[in-house]
């Protein structure tokens, strides 16, 4: 077990702490994970607005706990989007509680209290973290609403351990950001714009919620974790045929009826409608990257028939893939 302690208020400083622990080098805010430690990368970006973000995609060889010590000065907030994939023995680990916190979640914490993050060995972890101050929230909501919203959130988190699951809207934004090298010509402004979208979406969902997810939907924490696992299986690889309901039912340890009902409660739409919406969002992002032909994108999201892909795309967005590219000023091939 490796344990690392830090109190950084921006991710550039955190990378320096990690570089000393991992005996690695930071270059222009980027650090590769040494092969003796694991694999992957971490990238820190200081945004023009004063916020700091950390993009990471990594796998560590040993169980690792990172301890953030409490900070006694001005309060900073940390909004994080985490997903663990290719995870070994999810339900047999004795560290189930800590592991579940990283499995797939959207979570807000602050620097006024200490916190810790558990990174299970040999598990690929994707994460997008944002450090910001209260003043940044004033771009979205007034001070009174900020106070009410945050008080409500942290009260419910202490009582219920409530976290927000990743959904299609979060994923569509994160897909654009979770790259080792963001090739946008105005990269920092691009990241800042998308980061604002993530914060805005989180706040809107938070202010609209009347009760914690588990209480409102009458789902246990364990049931929510199992549903999150199913959601992750559905959207991680669109090039293959999605699992059928019977298989998903066995994996989730729920009856097909309960799985379909509870999934819709948690994610707001039926399982395969949710799959298809994520699939088309992924196709749209790939097209707008401009690196693949329409045919290549269709194959990447599981279509062998180009006309079927075009029809599905138009049904979702109201225009054909070629029309999207023409509208975006790109060349459709």
C-alpha positions, -999 to +999 in steps of 0.1 A: +000+000+000+013+034-010+002+065+008+007+101-004-001+133+016-008+166-001-024+200+006-021+217-029-046+243-039-038+239-076-029+208-096+004+220-109+017+218-073+001+184-069+019+171-099+052+182-083+043+162-052+035+132-072+066+135-093+087+133-061+068+102-049+068+085-083+103+097-092+090+110-125+094+144-143+067+171-150+070+189-183+046+217-192+021+204-167+023+168-180+036+137-162+038+102-174+034+074-149+067+054-147+064+018-158+075+005-124+046+024-108+020+017-134+009+033-167-009+064-180-006+101-175-017+132-155-021+166-169-026+199-150-040+230-167-042+264-151-072+282-167-074+319-175-103+323-149-080+311-121-094+276-118-071+246-120-080+213-136-064+178-136-070+153-164-058+118-156-059+083-171-038+059-152-034+025-137-012+019-106+005-014-097-001-010-060-031+000-039-026+038-033-043+062-010-040+100-015-047+120+016-057+157+012-050+175+045-074+202+055-066+238+046-073+265+072-073+295+048-099+305+022-122+277+012-116+259-022-140+234-038-131+203-057-156+190-083-145+156-096-157+132-123-143+097-117-146+064-135-129+031-128-129+007-157-113-027-164-117-033-127-109-067-111-133-084-087-155-055-079-178-072-054-153-094-036-128-067-025-127-060+012-122-023+003-157-022-012-167+011+004-136+030-007-136+014-041-173+022-047-165+059-042-143+058-072-162+034-094-182+060-112-193+093-098-196+130-097-186+144-063-180+178-048-157+182-018-139+212-002-105+219+014-119+228+048-119+191+058-094+163+051-103+137+026-088+106+010-090+090-024-084+052-029-068+040-061-072+002-063-042-017-078-044-027-115-076-007-121-077+019-149-090+052-135-102+081-156-107+114-137-114+150-144-110+173-114-116+210-110-104+232-081-123+265-078-134+292-053-168+304-044-164+335-066-164+313-097-199+300-088-212+336-089-211+333-127-239+308-125-261+316-095-265+344-069-248+343-035-280+333-016-286+304-039-250+293-037-253+292+001-285+272+001-273+248-026-240+240-010-253+237+025-280+213+012-254+193-008-229+188+020-256+181+046-270+153+024-235+140+017-227+137+054-261+120+060-264+098+030-231+097+012-249+109-019-230+111-052-242+120-086-238+093-113-222+101-146-248+104-173-250+111-211-247+149-207-217+147-185-201+120-207-205+140-239-186+169-224-159+147-207-152+128-239-139+161-254-117+167-224-103+133-215-075+134-241-037+133-234-032+160-260-061+184-266-055+197-302-079+226-302-060+258-314-072+277-283-067+248-259-070+266-226-101+286-236-116+254-250-110+236-216-123+265-197-155+267-217-162+229-212-152+231-175-178+259-170-204+236-187-196+208-163-200+231-133-232+246-146-247+212-152-238+201-118-253+231-101-285+229-121-290+193-112-281+201-076-305+230-072-333+210-089-330+179-067-354+177-038-340+146-022-308+125-023-308+101-052-310+069-030-338+083-009-358+097-038-356+066-058-358+042-029-326+025-040-298+013-017-262+024-021-253-011-033-281-011-059-269+023-072-233+010-075-246-021-094-266+001-118-235+023-123-216-008-133-242-017-159-241+019-173-203+017-176-205-016-194-230-001-219-210+030-229-173+020-227-171+003-261-196+010-288-178-010-315-192-042-301-228-054-297-242-043-264-250-071-238-286-083-237-309-078-208-305-114-194-267-110-193-269-075-177-294-090-152-270-116-141-241-091-138-262-068-117-278-095-096-312-081-104-342-095-122-346-082-157-377-062-147-361-047-116-330-038-137-350-021-164-372-002-138-343+009-116-320+019-145-347+042-159-353+057-124-316+065-120-307+076-155-340+089-167-345+067-197-347+029-207-314+010-209-311+007-247-324+042-253-297+054-230-272+033-249-282+047-282-281+083-271-246+078-257-236+060-289-248+089-311-232+115-289-199+096-293-203+095-330-210+132-331-178+140-311-157+117-334-171+134-365-163+169-351-127+158-343-122+157-381-098+128-379-121+101-393-143+096-423-181+091-418-176+054-426-149+050-400-170+067-373-199+044-381-177+014-376-163+028-344-198+030-329-208-004-341-225+001-376-214-020-405-241-004-427-234+032-435-270+040-444-282+026-410-257+048-392-267+079-412-304+071-404-298+067-367-277+098-366-304+119-383-331+105-359-310+117-329-298+151-342-321+160-370-294+160-397-272+135-415-235+131-406-225+147-438-247+177-430-232+181-396-197+182-411-208+207-438-224+228-411-192+227-390-171+237-420-154+203-422-149+181-453-172+150-453-154+120-469 
